[in-house]
Amino acid sequence: MSLQKNGFVQEERLPQGMDSVKEMDSQSFNFSRDILDQWAQDRNKLAMLWVDDEGREVPKTFWEIAEESKKLCNVLQNQGVGRNDVVIVILPRFIEWWIVHSACLRMGAIISPGTGQLTPKDILFRLQASEATCVITDASVAPKVDAALEEYKALQCKILVSEPGQQFSDYSAINSTWIDYHSAVAAASADFEAVDTQKDDNALLYFTSGTTGYPKMTVHTHASYPLGHEVTGKHWLDLTEKDLHWNLSDSGWAKAAWSSFFGPWICGATVFVHHSNRFHPQKTLSLLEKYPITTFCGAPTIYRMLVLEDLSKYRFQALRHCVSAGEPLNPEVIDYWKKHTDLTIRDGYGQTETVLLVGNFPSFEPRLGSMGKPSPSFDVQVIDDEGNILPPHREGDIAVRVVPERPVGLFKEYWKDPEKTAASFRGDWYLTGDRAYYDEDGYFWFVGRADDVILSAGYRIGPFEVESALLEHDAVVESAVVSSPDPLRGEVVKAFVVLKSGYDPSDELVKELQEYVKVTTAPYKYPRRIEFVSSLPKTVSGKIRRIELREQEWHKSNETAEGA
């Protein structure tokens, strides 16, 4: 059997990548050397099929990815970037995103991905917190990096990646402090020996929002995280090397590592990439119809928007498997998709700190609305405040057993923050921060966050960052930010705002505050709903009771639903 459509062919053959993993030295592992280079032994094996809105199609083999990553290693090394140095990567779905990740892993540098929506303030925080050595980005983000660098002087290297189809970026011509990626890589040697990274060496550094303070730095290691995603790729995504897999995820989030990098490539699958500036439901459906995409992964918001289209107009002849993650997906959406495609969307659950922990795997029949069952090699339970396992239908904390053996795929630590690291464990358990219960057949059912973190359209948003941005506005004396239910996004950010004397509530002020937050912090964090109040509920010690406001929002939504 072969993958053949629109001129792209991939012949079926026996897997070879995972055999090398089983035989490797137990103390060292390098994904680029031990997985990527193994698949690259067949110079014709397709790693990626990249397309854009202009109709351009670029196939890339594993061999081409490997060779270019070696060249980039030499470029970075010549710029003073070395093992254990942090490289901040803020790129859209350019092919170079995959090259950069492969190169950093190959040379033992630490990858710190970010979204293009970050503001100069966000970038400065990441630079300072991670003590980054290098930034690799495109022309849309480069000016924001330069603004941050007015206060951060430790950066050694800035690399600019041009838009697809362009040889040079106009911004690099204006600002000569940036190295042009394409010219530098074209001139570099492909002679580079992969670093013998140890299994516990730091490999990835993700910034993840919490309840209080600025984002935490979640660290993953060279062996545990990539190999942990065998569960994601093989068992949940159901991938083999014959598959063409499409994951719709922002390249700045851990989900891209899950389903666009480690998960597919550890299985030898081909990654389908659609580069676009925004999500188009009709375009997405037409691409699923046009190309031989066999497996598809999207956030619940994506599916909610897709089912608003007339699905009867499309025929997905190659598509055989669909999954969703980021937040619970409505049973009615799953049912509608099934009715029109004959495919069941299988929910999965995990975090920035983990690989897939719970999922609806192809090996059993899913229950609509359920998170599924625990992943192979993970002991996931629902526990009480003392760490005791609760019986079925009792709500508690979702926890992962880490004693006597820490499972593969769990994060190493919150970098430079031992207190927050320690707070995420209770006895023999790692606490996910989410609440659930399980039924008598072992299916898990999500209840909500144990803290105030908001999960909106796949984004994780900490209330502190939004509240801090609002407080910088002249009109605001106090604010509290909570989740509010939303039919499309699952939940959205809502702000309760107390105004200073002399300011009156108005629709114009709502818009002004929303725009202010968009430019003060990443735009996806702005409050889509704002309610002006005279005071906020507080504890006797003066702390704002967000839980009271959150429960008020969700109770109001339930009453509306019951009334309807």
C-alpha positions in Angstrom: 0.0 0.0 0.0 1.3 3.5 -0.7 0.3 7.1 0.2 -0.5 8.6 -3.1 -2.5 11.7 -4.0 -1.6 15.0 -5.6 1.8 13.7 -6.6 3.0 12.6 -3.1 4.0 9.0 -2.6 5.2 7.2 0.5 5.8 3.5 0.2 5.0 1.1 3.0 7.9 -0.6 4.7 8.7 -2.1 8.1 9.3 0.3 11.0 12.8 0.7 12.2 12.9 3.8 14.5 11.6 2.1 17.7 14.0 -0.8 17.5 16.9 1.6 18.1 15.1 3.0 21.1 14.9 -0.4 22.8 18.6 -1.0 22.2 19.9 2.4 23.2 22.1 3.1 26.3 19.7 3.6 29.2 21.5 6.6 30.4 21.5 8.6 27.2 18.9 9.5 24.5 18.8 12.1 21.7 15.6 12.2 19.8 17.2 13.6 16.6 19.9 11.0 16.6 17.9 8.0 17.9 14.6 8.6 16.1 14.8 11.2 13.3 18.1 9.9 11.9 16.8 6.4 12.0 13.9 7.2 9.8 16.2 9.3 7.6 18.2 6.2 6.6 15.5 5.9 3.9 16.1 9.1 2.0 12.7 9.0 0.3 10.6 8.6 3.5 8.2 11.6 3.8 8.3 13.4 7.2 6.1 16.4 6.3 3.7 17.7 3.7 3.5 21.5 4.1 0.8 23.6 2.3 -0.4 27.2 2.5 -3.3 29.3 1.5 -1.7 30.2 -1.9 -1.7 26.6 -2.9 2.0 26.0 -2.5 2.9 22.4 -1.5 6.3 21.5 0.0 7.1 17.8 0.8 10.0 17.2 3.2 11.7 13.9 3.8 13.2 12.9 7.2 16.6 13.0 5.5 16.1 16.6 4.5 14.9 17.6 7.9 17.9 15.9 9.5 20.4 17.5 7.1 19.0 21.0 7.6 18.9 20.6 11.4 22.6 19.7 11.3 23.4 22.8 9.4 21.4 24.9 11.8 23.4 23.3 14.7 26.6 24.6 13.2 25.1 28.1 12.7 24.0 28.2 16.3 27.2 26.8 17.6 29.2 29.5 15.7 27.0 32.1 17.4 28.0 30.9 20.8 24.9 28.8 21.5 25.8 25.5 23.3 24.6 22.6 25.3 22.0 23.6 28.0 21.5 27.1 26.5 17.9 28.2 26.2 16.7 29.0 22.7 13.3 30.8 22.6 11.4 29.8 19.5 8.5 31.9 18.3 7.4 30.8 14.9 4.1 30.1 13.1 3.7 26.9 11.1 6.8 27.4 9.0 8.8 24.3 8.1 11.7 25.9 10.0 9.8 25.3 13.3 10.4 21.6 12.9 14.0 22.2 11.8 14.7 24.3 14.8 13.3 21.8 17.3 15.3 19.0 15.7 18.5 21.1 15.8 18.2 22.1 19.4 17.5 18.5 20.5 20.5 17.4 18.4 22.9 19.9 20.0 21.5 19.7 23.5 20.2 23.2 23.6 16.9 23.8 25.6 13.9 24.7 23.4 11.4 27.2 24.9 8.5 27.6 22.5 6.2 30.6 22.4 3.2 32.0 20.6 3.4 34.9 18.2 0.7 36.7 20.3 3.2 37.4 23.1 3.8 41.1 23.8 7.2 42.7 24.4 6.5 42.5 28.2 5.7 38.8 27.9 8.9 38.2 25.9 11.0 40.2 28.3 9.7 38.1 31.2 10.6 34.9 29.3 14.0 36.1 28.4 14.8 37.1 32.0 13.3 34.1 33.7 14.9 31.6 31.4 18.2 33.5 30.9 17.9 32.8 27.2 20.9 32.9 24.9 19.1 32.9 21.6 15.8 33.9 19.9 14.5 32.5 16.6 11.5 34.1 15.2 9.9 35.8 12.2 9.4 39.4 11.1 6.1 39.8 12.9 7.6 39.1 16.3 11.2 40.5 15.8 10.2 44.2 16.6 8.7 43.0 19.9 11.9 41.0 20.7 14.0 44.1 20.0 11.7 46.2 22.3 12.3 43.6 25.1 16.0 43.7 24.5 16.2 47.3 25.6 16.1 45.8 29.1 17.6 42.3 28.5 21.3 42.5 27.5 22.4 38.8 27.8 21.1 37.6 24.4 23.9 36.3 22.1 22.1 35.4 19.0 18.9 36.6 17.1 17.9 34.6 14.0 15.1 35.7 11.7 13.1 33.3 9.5 11.6 34.8 6.4 8.1 34.1 5.2 7.7 31.0 3.1 8.7 31.8 -0.5 10.8 34.8 0.5 14.6 34.6 0.4 15.2 37.5 2.8 13.1 39.4 5.3 12.6 43.1 5.0 13.1 43.5 8.7 16.6 41.9 8.6 17.5 44.4 5.9 16.4 47.2 8.2 17.9 45.8 11.4 21.3 44.1 10.7 21.6 42.7 14.2 19.4 39.8 13.0 21.0 36.8 11.3 19.1 35.7 8.2 18.2 32.1 8.7 18.1 30.9 5.1 21.4 32.5 4.0 23.2 31.3 7.2 21.9 27.7 6.9 22.6 27.6 3.2 26.3 28.4 3.8 26.7 26.0 6.8 28.1 22.5 6.8 25.9 19.5 7.5 28.7 17.8 9.3 27.6 17.7 12.9 27.7 14.9 15.4 24.7 14.8 17.8 25.4 15.5 21.4 25.2 12.4 23.6 22.5 14.0 25.8 21.8 12.2 29.0 18.2 11.0 29.7 17.7 13.5 32.6 19.2 16.6 30.8 16.8 19.5 30.3 15.3 19.5 26.7 12.1 21.7 26.7 11.0 24.6 28.7 7.3 25.6 28.6 5.8 28.6 30.2 2.4 27.7 31.7 -0.1 30.0 33.4 -1.0 29.4 37.1 -3.5 30.9 39.6 -1.1 33.4 41.1 2.0 35.1 39.7 3.4 35.0 36.3 3.8 31.8 34.2 5.8 28.9 35.6 8.6 27.3 33.7 7.8 23.6 33.1 10.9 21.5 32.3 10.9 18.3 30.3 13.9 16.0 29.8 15.5 14.5 26.7 14.3 10.9 27.2 11.1 11.0 29.3 9.1 13.5 27.3 9.9 12.3 23.7 9.6 8.6 24.6 6.5 9.3 26.7 4.8 10.5 23.6 4.8 6.9 22.2 1.6 6.7 24.2 0.3 9.8 22.5 1.3 8.8 19.0 0.9 5.0 18.9 -2.0 4.4 21.3 -4.2 7.6 21.1 -3.5 9.1 17.7 -3.3 5.5 16.4 -0.5 6.3 14.1 1.7 4.1 12.0 4.3 5.1 9.4 1.7 4.8 6.7 -0.4 7.7 8.1 -0.7 11.3 7.1 -1.5 13.2 10.4 -2.9 16.7 10.7 -2.8 18.5 14.1 -4.4 21.9 14.3 -2.5 23.5 17.2 -0.7 26.8 17.7 3.0 26.1 17.4 3.7 27.8 20.7 1.8 25.3 22.8 2.8 21.9 24.2 0.1 20.3 22.1 2.2 21.0 19.0 5.0 18.8 20.5 2.4 16.2 21.3 0.7 15.8 17.9 2.9 17.7 15.4 6.4 16.5 16.4 7.1 13.7 19.0 3.9 11.7 18.7 3.9 11.4 14.9 7.6 11.1 14.2 8.3 8.5 16.9 5.8 6.4 14.9 7.3 7.4 11.5 4.1 9.1 10.4 4.0 12.0 8.0 2.9 15.3 9.4 0.5 17.5 7.4 0.9 21.2 8.0 -1.4 24.0 6.8 0.3 27.4 7.1 -2.4 30.1 7.5 -2.8 33.4 9.4 -6.2 32.3 10.8 -8.5 29.4 11.1 -11.0 28.9 8.3 -13.6 26.2 8.9 -14.4 25.8 5.2 -10.8 25.7 4.2 -10.0 23.1 6.8 -12.8 20.9 5.6 -11.7 21.3 2.0 -8.2 20.3 2.9 -9.4 17.2 4.7 -11.2 16.3 1.5 -8.4 17.1 -0.9 -5.4 15.4 0.8 -5.1 11.8 2.0 -5.2 12.8 5.6 -5.8 9.7 7.7 -5.8 11.1 11.3 -6.9 14.5 12.6 -6.5 16.3 15.9 -8.1 19.5 16.9 -9.2 21.4 20.0 -12.9 21.3 20.9 -13.4 24.8 19.6 -12.2 23.7 16.2 -14.8 20.9 16.1 -17.5 23.2 17.4 -16.8 25.6 14.5 -16.6 22.7 11.9 -20.0 21.3 12.8 -21.6 24.7 12.0 -20.7 24.1 8.4 -22.7 21.8 6.0 -20.7 18.6 6.4 -22.9 16.8 3.8 -21.0 18.7 1.1 -17.7 17.0 2.0 -16.3 13.5 1.6 -13.2 12.6 3.7 -12.3 9.4 1.9 -8.9 8.8 3.7 -9.9 10.0 7.1 -10.2 7.2 9.6 -9.4 8.6 13.1 -10.2 11.8 14.9 -9.2 13.1 18.4 -9.6 16.2 20.5 -7.9 17.6 23.6 -7.5 20.8 25.6 -10.9 20.7 27.3 -14.0 18.4 27.4 -15.8 18.2 24.0 -19.6 18.5 24.0 -21.3 15.1 23.5 -23.7 16.7 20.9 -20.7 17.8 18.8 -19.3 14.3 18.9 -22.7 12.9 17.9 -23.1 15.3 15.0 -19.6 14.6 13.7 -20.3 10.9 13.9 -23.6 11.2 12.0 -22.0 13.0 9.1 -18.5 11.4 8.9 -19.1 8.0 10.5 -16.1 8.8 12.8 -16.1 9.2 16.5 -14.0 12.0 18.0 -12.0 10.5 20.8 -11.2 12.9 23.7 -7.8 12.9 25.4 -6.5 14.5 28.5 -3.1 15.7 29.5 -1.2 18.8 30.4 1.9 20.9 29.6 3.5 18.9 32.5 2.6 15.5 31.0 2.0 13.4 27.9 -1.4 11.9 27.4 -2.8 10.7 30.8 -6.3 9.7 30.1 -7.9 9.0 26.7 -10.6 7.4 24.6 -8.4 4.9 22.9 -9.3 2.9 19.7 -9.2 -0.3 21.7 -12.5 0.4 23.5 -15.8 2.1 22.9 -15.9 5.7 24.1 -18.6 7.2 26.3 -19.6 10.5 24.9 -18.5 13.3 27.3 -16.0 11.1 29.1 -12.3 11.8 29.3 -11.7 8.0 28.7 -9.5 5.7 30.7 -5.9 6.0 32.0 -3.1 5.7 29.5 -0.8 2.6 29.4 2.0 2.8 32.0 0.2 5.5 34.0 -1.6 4.9 37.3 -4.1 7.7 37.3 -6.6 7.9 40.1 -9.1 10.2 41.8 -7.9 11.0 45.3 -9.0 12.9 48.4 -7.2 15.6 50.4 -5.2 12.9 52.3 -4.1 11.1 49.2 -6.6 8.2 49.5 -8.1 6.7 46.3 -11.8 7.5 46.2 -14.5 5.0 45.1 -16.5 5.4 41.9 -18.7 8.5 41.5 -16.9 10.5 44.2 -15.4 13.8 43.0 -11.7 14.4 43.9 -8.3 15.4 42.5 -6.9 13.8 39.4 -3.6 12.4 40.4 -0.7 10.3 38.9 1.2 7.9 41.1 4.9 8.7 41.2 6.1 6.3 43.9 7.8 3.8 43.8 8.5 4.7 40.1 8.1 8.1 38.4 6.3 7.5 35.1 7.9 8.3 31.7 6.4 11.5 30.3 6.0 13.5 33.5 7.8 16.8 33.8 11.0 17.1 35.8 10.2 20.3 37.7 9.1 23.9 37.7 12.4 25.4 36.9 13.9 27.6 39.6 10.8 27.2 41.8 11.1 24.3 44.2 8.1 25.5 46.3 5.7 25.3 43.3 7.2 22.0 42.3 6.7 20.6 45.8 3.1 22.0 46.0 2.2 19.9 42.9 2.8 16.6 44.8 0.8 15.0 47.6 2.4 11.9 49.1 2.9 9.3 46.4 0.9 11.4 43.9 1.4 14.2 41.3 -1.6 16.5 41.3 -2.8 17.7 38.0 -4.9 20.5 39.4 -8.0 19.2 37.9 -11.1 17.6 39.5 -13.0 14.5 38.2 -14.7 11.3 39.2 -14.7 7.9 37.5 -17.6 5.4 37.0 -17.8 1.7 37.9 -16.3 0.8 34.5 -13.2 3.0 34.9 -14.2 5.9 32.6 -13.1 9.3 33.9 -15.5 12.4 33.9 -14.0 15.9 34.1 -15.5 18.2 36.6 -13.3 21.3 36.4 -10.1 23.0 37.6 -9.2 22.8 41.3 -7.8 26.3 41.0 -8.8 29.4 39.1 -6.9 28.8 35.8 -9.2 29.4 32.8 -9.2 26.9 29.9 -10.6 28.8 26.9 -10.5 27.4 23.3 -7.5 25.3 24.2 -5.6 28.2 25.8 -4.6 28.1 29.5 -5.1 31.6 31.1 -4.1 32.6 34.6 -6.3 35.2 36.2 -3.4 37.0 37.8 -2.0 38.2 34.5 -5.3 39.6 33.3 -6.0 41.3 36.6 -2.5 42.8 36.6 -3.1 44.2 33.1 -6.5 45.7 34.1 -5.0 47.3 37.2 -2.6 49.3 35.0 -5.5 51.1 33.5 -6.3 54.5 35.1 -10.0 53.7 35.5 -9.6 50.4 37.5 -9.1 50.3 41.2 -9.7 46.5 41.6 -10.5 43.5 39.5 -11.2 39.8 39.7 -11.0 37.4 36.7 -12.8 34.1 36.5 -14.1 31.6 33.9 -17.5 32.1 32.4 -19.3 29.4 30.3 -19.4 29.8 26.6 -21.0 27.5 24.0 -18.2 27.8 21.4 -15.0 28.2 23.5 -16.1 26.1 26.5 -15.3 29.0 28.8 -14.1 32.5 28.4 -12.4 35.1 30.5 -14.7 37.4 32.5 -13.6 40.3 34.6 -15.4 41.9 37.5 -14.1 45.5 37.7 -14.4 48.1 40.4 -13.9 51.6 38.9 -12.1 54.5 40.5 -14.1 57.6 41.5 -14.9 59.7 38.4 -15.3 56.8 36.0 -18.7 55.5 35.0 -19.6 52.1 33.5 -20.2 52.2 29.7 -19.9 50.0 26.6 -17.1 52.3 25.5 -15.2 51.7 28.7 -15.6 47.9 28.2 -14.1 48.1 24.8 -11.3 50.4 26.0 -10.4 47.9 28.8 -10.5 45.0 26.4 -8.2 46.7 24.0 -5.9 47.8 26.8 -5.5 44.2 28.0 -4.8 43.0 24.4 -1.8 45.3 24.1 -0.6 44.8 27.7 -0.5 41.1 27.7 -1.0 38.4 25.0 -4.3 39.2 23.1 -5.8 35.7 23.7 -6.0 36.6 27.4 -8.3 39.6 27.2 -11.6 39.5 29.0 -14.4 38.8 26.5 -16.9 39.8 29.2 -16.7 42.6 31.7 -19.1 43.4 34.5 -18.7 46.6 36.6 -19.3 46.1 40.3 -19.2 48.3 43.4 -17.1 45.7 45.4 -15.6 42.2 45.2 -16.2 39.4 47.7 -13.3 38.8 50.0 -12.1 36.6 52.8 -11.6 38.0 56.3 -7.9 38.4 55.5 -8.7 40.5 52.4 -8.2 38.0 49.6 -10.6 38.1 46.7 -12.9 35.1 46.6 -12.7 34.2 42.9 -14.5 30.9 43.6 -17.6 32.8 44.7 -17.7 34.8 41.4 -16.9 31.7 39.3 -19.7 29.7 41.0 -22.1 32.6 40.5 -21.3 32.6 36.7 -21.7 28.9 36.2 -24.8 28.7 38.4 -26.4 31.5 36.3 -25.6 29.5 33.2 -27.2 26.4 34.6 -30.3 28.3 35.5 -30.6 29.7 32.0 -30.2 26.2 30.5 -32.8 24.8 32.7 -35.2 27.7 32.0 -34.8 27.1 28.3 
